[in-house]
Amino acid sequence: MANSENGHHSDEEMFEDGEEAEANRALLRAGYRKLMDDIAGKEEELVNIEDNQLLGYMMQNEELFSKVSAPQEAVMDAMVIKQISRMCRQKAEQMSANIAQFRHEEYAERLVASMRGEGGQQLARRKWVLLGQQAKLFFRKSPFLTCMYGALDTTQPPPKEKKAKDTKSRQATRVADLVETTATVLAEAEKSENQTEQMVTHVFKCLVTMFREKERKPINYFKFVLNPVCFGTSIENMFHVSFLVKEGKVGISVCKETELPMISPLSSKSKSGLEEEKNQVVMNMDMEDWRQMVREMKIKQPMITPVGLGRG
């Protein structure tokens, strides 16, 4: 009878111990959950290098870990350790080996305080201009560098080949050769002058013909010299007209209505009246200008026909 009573009491004591252990585990889990919630709610404060609350949470976790005796509470402890370790790494990254660490927030506060002066005055435009004048001295630009297409070649150039001496060049030139060469050069020069003179004469004839067709009224200079299909011919026409102007056979005036140059042949009477009014003009023209003028003046056919062809 006594043995049965002792066994009954031992079972009850074991049951009570189990309930007490489960209650302690529940309290331990509640403590871990509260610790994790507190750390998550203050994460921005805890990662600040000047805040020391994280050390207190580490001590709380150490106290809770001393009561862990089951896998479930050990897993919760590992989660807290992982969270604290991440924050410790962030705080360590903010540390500096320098005695005074530069912080942009503190620098901005000091800068604004120094610009406001005593009494906390507002930032005026003059203060900003003064700050810019003081700061621009520290931002001088260095000269820019131009990159080459490659490194300089350091290999030595090949030696120059010695030219063979020309023994014939030292021989005296024959008189017959000199006469022949001189005659050839003079003939080519005379031929070139004759061609230019022929073209100048042809241009003058074309101008006289057009002048009579236009009832003896001045002709637009550009319409006369420009060739709608050839830029080179247009420049040559301007060159030949310049000879006529120099010789006094042609006069160029400016139209008061269009402000464009007008060209007309000069008679002996008109030449005497224009002797005192001579001006020289230099004009540049490229292919784009030539195309634009031909297009705007609607030039379809050249007024200066090629040599040997009549006007059709």
C-alpha positions in Angstrom: 0.0 0.0 0.0 2.8 2.3 0.9 4.7 1.5 -2.3 1.7 2.4 -4.5 1.3 5.7 -2.7 5.0 6.5 -3.2 4.7 5.7 -7.0 1.6 7.8 -7.3 3.3 10.8 -5.7 6.4 10.4 -8.0 4.2 10.5 -11.1 2.5 13.6 -10.0 5.8 15.3 -9.3 7.1 14.4 -12.7 4.0 15.8 -14.4 4.2 19.0 -12.4 7.9 19.3 -13.4 7.0 18.8 -17.1 4.3 21.5 -16.9 6.8 23.9 -15.2 9.5 23.2 -17.8 7.0 23.9 -20.7 5.9 27.1 -19.0 9.5 28.2 -18.7 10.1 27.4 -22.4 7.0 29.4 -23.3 8.4 32.4 -21.3 11.8 31.9 -23.0 10.2 32.0 -26.5 8.2 35.1 -25.5 11.4 36.8 -24.4 13.1 36.0 -27.7 10.1 37.3 -29.7 10.1 40.5 -27.7 13.8 40.9 -28.2 13.6 40.5 -31.9 10.7 42.9 -32.1 12.6 45.6 -30.2 15.7 45.2 -32.3 13.7 45.4 -35.6 11.8 48.5 -34.3 15.0 50.4 -33.5 17.2 49.3 -36.4 17.9 52.8 -37.6 19.1 53.9 -34.1 21.1 50.8 -33.4 23.2 51.0 -36.6 24.3 54.5 -35.7 27.9 54.3 -34.6 27.3 56.7 -31.6 24.4 54.6 -30.2 25.3 51.9 -27.6 21.9 50.2 -27.1 23.0 47.3 -29.2 25.4 46.2 -26.5 22.4 45.9 -24.0 20.5 43.8 -26.4 23.5 41.5 -26.8 23.6 41.1 -23.0 19.8 40.3 -22.9 20.4 37.6 -25.6 23.2 36.1 -23.6 21.0 35.9 -20.6 18.2 34.2 -22.5 20.7 31.8 -24.2 21.7 30.5 -20.7 18.2 29.1 -20.3 18.0 27.4 -23.7 17.6 23.6 -23.5 15.5 22.7 -26.6 16.0 23.0 -30.4 13.1 25.4 -30.9 14.6 28.1 -28.6 18.1 27.5 -30.0 16.7 28.3 -33.5 15.3 31.6 -32.2 18.6 32.4 -30.6 20.4 31.9 -33.9 17.9 34.3 -35.6 18.6 37.0 -33.0 22.4 36.5 -33.3 22.2 36.8 -37.1 20.2 40.1 -36.8 22.7 41.5 -34.2 25.7 40.4 -36.4 24.3 42.3 -39.4 24.0 45.5 -37.4 27.4 45.1 -35.9 28.9 44.8 -39.4 27.1 48.0 -40.5 28.5 49.8 -37.4 32.0 48.5 -38.1 31.8 49.9 -41.7 31.2 53.4 -40.3 34.3 53.3 -38.2 37.4 55.3 -39.3 41.0 55.0 -38.4 41.3 58.8 -38.2 40.9 60.7 -35.0 38.4 63.1 -36.5 35.9 61.6 -39.0 34.4 63.8 -41.7 30.6 63.7 -41.7 28.7 65.7 -44.3 25.8 66.5 -41.9 28.1 68.1 -39.4 30.0 70.0 -42.1 26.7 71.4 -43.5 25.6 72.5 -40.1 28.8 74.3 -39.4 28.9 75.9 -42.9 25.3 77.3 -42.5 26.2 78.5 -38.9 29.3 80.4 -40.2 27.4 82.0 -43.0 24.5 83.2 -40.8 26.9 84.8 -38.4 25.9 86.0 -34.9 22.2 86.1 -34.1 21.2 83.4 -36.6 20.5 85.7 -39.6 19.0 84.4 -42.8 21.2 83.3 -45.7 21.4 86.3 -48.0 22.4 86.1 -51.7 25.5 88.1 -50.9 26.7 85.4 -48.5 26.3 82.7 -51.2 28.2 84.8 -53.7 31.0 85.3 -51.1 31.2 81.6 -50.4 31.5 80.9 -54.2 34.3 83.4 -54.6 36.2 81.8 -51.7 35.6 78.2 -52.9 36.4 78.6 -56.6 40.1 79.0 -55.7 40.2 75.4 -54.7 38.7 74.1 -58.0 41.2 75.2 -60.6 40.8 73.1 -63.7 43.9 71.3 -65.1 44.6 71.6 -68.8 43.0 68.9 -70.9 45.1 66.2 -72.6 44.7 65.2 -76.2 45.1 61.4 -76.8 47.1 60.2 -79.7 46.1 57.3 -82.0 48.8 55.1 -80.6 52.2 55.0 -78.9 55.2 56.6 -80.5 57.3 54.3 -82.6 60.7 53.8 -80.9 62.3 51.7 -83.7 64.9 53.5 -85.7 63.9 54.5 -89.3 65.6 52.5 -92.1 68.8 54.0 -93.4 68.5 56.3 -96.4 69.6 54.8 -99.7 72.4 56.7 -101.3 71.5 57.9 -104.7 73.8 57.1 -107.5 75.7 60.1 -108.8 74.4 61.4 -112.1 77.4 62.0 -114.2 75.4 63.5 -117.0 74.1 66.3 -114.8 77.6 67.8 -114.5 78.1 67.9 -118.2 77.6 71.3 -119.9 74.2 71.7 -121.4 74.1 72.1 -125.1 73.0 75.4 -126.5 70.7 73.6 -128.9 68.8 72.1 -126.0 68.4 75.5 -124.3 67.0 77.0 -127.4 64.6 74.2 -127.9 63.3 74.4 -124.3 62.9 78.1 -124.3 61.0 78.0 -127.5 58.7 75.4 -126.1 57.9 77.4 -122.9 57.3 80.5 -124.9 55.0 78.7 -127.3 52.9 77.2 -124.4 52.7 80.6 -122.7 51.6 82.3 -125.9 49.0 79.6 -126.5 47.6 80.0 -122.9 47.4 83.8 -123.4 45.7 83.4 -126.7 43.1 81.0 -125.2 42.4 83.4 -122.3 42.1 86.3 -124.7 39.7 84.4 -126.9 37.5 83.5 -123.9 37.4 87.1 -122.7 36.4 88.3 -126.2 33.7 85.6 -126.4 32.3 86.6 -123.0 32.2 90.2 -124.1 30.3 89.2 -127.3 27.8 87.2 -125.2 27.2 90.2 -123.0 26.7 92.6 -125.9 24.2 90.2 -127.5 22.2 89.8 -124.2 22.4 93.5 -123.6 20.7 94.2 -127.0 18.1 91.4 -126.4 17.2 93.0 -123.0 16.6 96.4 -124.7 19.9 97.8 -123.6 19.2 97.3 -119.9 21.8 96.1 -117.4 21.8 92.4 -116.8 21.9 90.6 -113.4 25.6 89.8 -112.9 25.0 86.4 -111.3 22.5 85.3 -114.0 25.0 86.2 -116.6 28.1 84.4 -115.2 26.6 81.4 -113.4 26.4 78.1 -115.3 23.5 76.0 -113.9 25.2 72.7 -114.6 28.9 73.4 -113.9 30.5 75.1 -110.9 33.9 75.3 -112.5 32.6 77.0 -115.7 30.9 79.6 -113.5 34.1 80.5 -111.7 35.9 80.7 -115.1 33.2 83.1 -116.3 33.7 85.3 -113.3 37.5 85.3 -114.0 37.0 86.4 -117.6 34.5 89.1 -116.6 37.1 90.5 -114.2 39.4 91.1 -117.2 36.7 93.0 -119.0 36.1 95.2 -115.9 39.8 95.9 -115.6 40.0 96.9 -119.3 37.1 99.2 -118.9 34.9 97.4 -121.4 32.3 96.4 -118.8 30.7 98.2 -115.9 29.1 96.8 -112.8 26.6 98.7 -110.7 24.2 97.8 -107.8 20.5 97.8 -108.4 18.7 100.1 -105.9 15.6 97.9 -105.8 17.2 94.4 -105.5 20.6 95.5 -104.2 22.2 93.0 -106.6 25.1 93.7 -109.0 24.2 94.5 -112.5 26.5 94.2 -115.5 26.5 96.1 -118.8 28.9 96.9 -121.7 30.4 100.4 -121.6 30.6 102.7 -124.6 33.3 105.4 -125.0 31.0 108.0 -123.5 30.2 106.0 -120.4 33.8 105.2 -119.8 34.8 108.8 -119.4 32.1 109.3 -116.7 33.2 106.3 -114.6 36.9 107.0 -114.5 36.7 108.5 -111.0 34.5 105.8 -109.5 36.5 102.6 -109.4 36.1 100.0 -106.6 37.6 96.6 -106.1 35.5 93.8 -104.6 36.6 90.4 -103.4 33.9 87.7 -103.4 34.0 84.1 -102.1 31.8 81.5 -103.6 31.7 77.7 -102.9 29.6 75.0 -104.4 26.8 75.4 -101.8 26.5 79.1 -102.6 26.5 78.3 -106.3 23.7 75.7 -105.9 21.6 78.1 -103.8 21.9 81.0 -106.2 21.1 78.9 -109.2 18.1 77.5 -107.4 16.8 80.9 -106.1 17.4 82.8 -109.4 15.8 79.9 -111.4 18.7 79.8 -113.9 17.9 77.1 -116.4 20.4 77.9 -119.3 23.7 79.6 -119.3 24.0 83.1 -120.9 27.6 82.5 -121.8 27.7 79.7 -124.3 30.7 77.6 -125.0 33.2 78.8 -127.6 32.1 77.8 -131.1 28.4 77.4 -130.3 25.8 80.0 -131.0 22.8 80.8 -128.8 19.9 78.4 -129.4 
